[in-house]
Amino acid sequence: MNKFIPIILILFSFYGCSNNNNQVKRIPVAKAGLKVLYYDEIPKQSRIADSPADSAALIQNYINKWARRELMYQKAEENLSPDLRNEKSLSGPQK
């Protein structure tokens, strides 16, 4: 039994180390305030087009719309009265 404990500990340490290497690297594309848009969040329809120029234009359009929506949402939250802000924080994020 005592022989198996070091082997189990070594296996757990290898498993723990390999877990960090398997994480998917997310590519940030845009940032609006504190929110970040990652490449994998852009719909695939926007990424696939007949030509690279069309694809780039579709992606740029999506990013611009996303940033505008996020900034408007953040500004709206800033403009909430303190009572509504407290009520919103009690109910949690509803985005």
DAJO-V812636 format. One line per field, one symbol per residue. phi: phi as a letter, one per 40 degrees, with the letter a starting at -180 (. if undefined). psi: psi as a letter, one per 30 degrees, with the letter a starting at -180 (. if undefined). burial: 1 if it has 9 or more other C-alpha atoms within 8 Angstrom, else 0. A space follows every 10 residues. Layout:
phi: ???
psi: ???
burial: ???
This chain:
phi: .ccccccccc cccccccccc ccccccccba bbgccbcbdc ccdccccbac bccccccccc cccccccccc cccccccccc cdcccccccc cgcbc
psi: efffeeeeee eeeeeeefee ffkkjkjkel kjbfkkklef fkkfeffkle leeeeeeeee eeeeeeeeee eeeeeeeefk leeeeeeefe flkh.
burial: 0000000000 0000000000 0000000101 1100011110 0100011010 0001110110 0110001001 1001000001 0000100100 00000
